[in-house]
Amino acid sequence: MNAIEFPWLTATILLPLVAALAIPLIPDKEGRTVRWYGLGVAFADFALMIYAFWYKYDFQSSKLQFVENYPWIPQLGLHWAVGVDGLSMPLLLLTGLINTLAIFAAWKVTIKPRLFYGLMLAMYSAQLGVFVAQDLLLFFLMWEIELVPVYLLISIWGGQNRRYAATKFILYTAAASIFILIAGFAMAFSGDTVTFDMATLGMKEYPKTLELLVYAGFLIAFGVKLPIFPLHTWLPDAHGEASAPGSMILAGVLLKMGGYALIRFNVEMLPNAHVTFAPVLAILGVVNIVYGACCAFAQTNLKRRLAYSSIAHMGFVLIGISSYTELGISGAVLQMVSHGLIAASLFFLSGVTYDRTHTLMMDKMGGMAKLMPKTFAMFTIGSMASLALPGMSGFVGELMVFLGIATSDVYSSSFKVVVVLLSAVGVILTPIYLLSMLRQVFYGEQSQELHLDAVISDVKPREIFITACLLLPIIGIGFYPKLATQTYDVKAVELAAHAREVLPVVAHQQPSSLYSRIFSAPTLANSQVESLINISE
């Protein structure tokens, strides 16, 4: 079998899963062999991805690459259909990096190590499958498989209220998955042919009402994972109780699955309905930013503050998706990659702090900068990236989203001004709650309630390495954004053009109200409508 025929994606997906199934056969009593085995498998899979994309992937093409399509269960119409393009490729690399580092971060796990590393590898496999699936049933299967390991990782290795947090997580996400199944079947059985191939589904023409309902169903399902207000309440509880490796994956990968699916399904496959829902996404994005920032400021638990910060940052993804500009969509993807790196680093460092102080309550800390200067320095860098300091990846992502929505010719000036100004309020609040977090944890006098170990140590080489692997790309992308954007620029241009193709048609069908009368604020200028109609005719 030559290199062209090698099933790169199938090998990448199945390697962690097959390796997880082999863990019970490994002779190991204390878990040392198992943890090296898990780390080795994760690293090998990540290295396989890097090799395939570096030598085989065409960055100038927006088409699916590494396409594989095999009949799996013909009776159900289920195919093992996978492929990768500019939208999924950077998120695959993000998934590989964060999962590998999360397994390395779980070095001290002693409770049921076989089960822990087996679940981590199985979850890794399912996450990769979500980003490359090109069959709707396969996508749904991978989406569901990923839920079980997360539930068990929280419920077994979480904090004091871990069962409540894990149950809330599984109830929210499992209930949301029903909408994926219903909406998917509605698309598959619409028209003369029944198919689950996502490319074919994207080319079908759906009745207007059906397309709107399907879009709404997907929005609810993916909105829970993103998460979108008011479907977000599972996230602070899950982060508050999950272990540091679990929080790294929750914030670094799971939230990005929701953003990816919104672009892949709602924008790419349902562009007509996206015209109606785009202003809704922009409004929800603003709500996420302001609400998340305000709630973060009110938290005294370190990880819950970071969790609400994640909710706020995901608001920029929604605004970018709704912008109808290449810059906005590109900014949304970059924001997902950037936030994945930043959030993973901050949650890991919060775990490092917890290991030393045995508390996550910020009002019970204080004065930690003297005892843990290296931790303080890295925590500060991560926080600066999160508050969008120039020279960091967070600044570039948020700036691109702002410019994308501000330069969009789809919305009225008043609507864009409101969106930009309210989003800017969230940007102003972000430094307030992050800098106050640093002050409470690392500055001031040490709390009388803080019970430290006899000898408290700063970060160790393993922990410095993990943090550096996350902070270096954050700084690198901040100074040279092309490191990330070149992987998906061509796809972002295609997505924006594809979404805008339907604007003349919808404007012609609804000349008095492009987005329906409920959302009368955002409108396409009359001259723009006329020019687009003339072009289309």
Secondary structure, DSSP 8 states (H G I E B T S, - for coil): --TTTS-HHHHHHHHHHHHHHHGGGS--SSSHHHHHHHHHHHHHHHHHHHHHHHHH--TT--S-EEEEEEEEEGGGTEEEEEEE-TTTHHHHHHHHHHHHHHHHHTTT--SSHHHHHHHHHHHHHHHHHHHHB-BHHHHHHHHHHHHHHHHHHHHHHS-TTHHHHHHHHHHHHHHHHHHHHHHHHHHHTSSS----BHHHHHH----HHHHHHHHHHHHHHHHHHTT-TTS-THHHHHHHHS-HHHHHHIIIIIHHHHHHHIIIIIITT-HHHHHHHHHHHHHHHHHHHHHHHHHHHT--BHHHHHHHHHHHHHHHHHHHHTS-SHHHHHHHHHHHHHHHHHHHHHHHHHHHHHHHHS--BGGG---HHHH-HHHHHHHHHHHHHHTT-TTSHHHHHHHHHHHHHHT-SSS-HHHHHHHHHHHHHHHHHHHHHHHHHHHHHHSSS--TT----SS-----HHHHHHHHHHHHHHHHHHH-THHHHTTTHHHHHHHHHHHHTTHHHHHHHSTT-TT-GGG-SS---HHHHHHHHHHH-
